[in-house]
Amino acid sequence: MRERALKKRGMGPWTRSLMISSLGTALTLGAPVSSVSAQEAVDARIQALERQMEEMQRAFEAQMQALQREVETLRAPPPAPAPAEPPVAEVGREELPEETTRETEEATEPVVSSSQPKIKLSVSGQINRAVNVADDGDRTKAYFVDSDVSNSRLRLLGVGQLNEDVRFGAQLETAFSPNNSFDVSQEEEETDDLVDVRRAEAAVDSPRLGRLWLGKGSAATDDTAEYDLSGVDVIMYSGVADIVGGLFFRDEDGDLTDVTVGDAFFNFDGDRQDRVRYDTPMLGPGLQFSASAGADQRYDASVNWGGDFGAWPGVDVGPFTTLAAIGISDPSEDGVDYRLRGSGSVLHNPTGLNLTVSGGMDQADDGDPYNLYVKGGWYAKLNTLGNTGFGIDFTRGNDVSADGDTGYSVGGAVVQTIDGYGAELYSQLRWYTLDRDDAASVDDIVVGTLGTRVKF
């Protein structure tokens, strides 16, 4: 049957015409010549047969084409398997804390590798540059600085997972800060580059047992005077002196005194030091205790609410996010018995309104200097770039630079984040005044700042 079908497929137009002609001749010879109606019947029959043969040929050709496609499909090589999807990263603590921050950064493909296959190595850092235009009562100058609020730095972090519960790692962080804003002054507008090892530490931690640190890094009270949910702390926070700390106040005659902005304003926050430190695991929704003992017999202890191993996630209470800390330390300084500081911040999530307070003091043999700070803020998404934050603050420092000195500062700031690029654009206008009981009066300093911080 397949042979007959192939023969039929080979039947061309010429063959069909010959067969039709022969059939017509035979029918004509077998019919009366004089019958016109018989001739018409023969013609109709021929046409019907011709149509039937054409339909059969089209059906046969369609069937052969389908068979040919099936054969080609069977002969083709099997498709390559689709590449496996990369495993989804487990949500959790991916790294040892790098710095206090509320933002979550998008993961990217690693571009560095560790010499140890079980250690995950990451490189990160930031650049923070600004220009200050300062009026010190005698003249106005522009100073191009690296902002000491959060200076430029480079960080190496290696983390390994020992088992499901225990992690260990090491961190090396160095500041590279040319023309640091705390060093630049009217007498020295260009300073030596600041290279400062901020962290050189190892740590082991467990969600069940807590974390143990060894090396140079944050004491237990570091940042406890600086907890802040305002969204503008890249330029405005309780350390109001950092952006122009090196500028000198001028006396009424226009001469520079020996008192700087950094001398007159201090938030009494803890610092980084060579130490051993222990943080308890998180107790309840956000409670944690920390203690450290450092070089030169320095001791620190703190209670944190909403902090998790140095990060600042905060704790949600109804429509509010809350954050707070209090710390006490023996700074091992002459004449200082102990140092106390604390801070708190609350953010109303539906509106973006926020309030931040901070305070610190020394219990000292000669006077009790203190600092008080309050800031009101608001941030919201006003454009497609990211959040826009606004802040207004006030601080008062008493006996900080000397007995009888009272410093006041008022500022206003705007910060624009650029989502996806780790960038912030900021500006600030700030006023400093220093009232002195036991020394000559000094002129106020007014500073306007424009700058940007870019994290990578």
Summary of the structure (lengths in Angstrom):
residues: 456
radius of gyration: 40.7
end to end distance: 76.2
largest distance: 148.4
contacts: 1408
relative contact order: 0.11
helix: 16%
strand: 45%
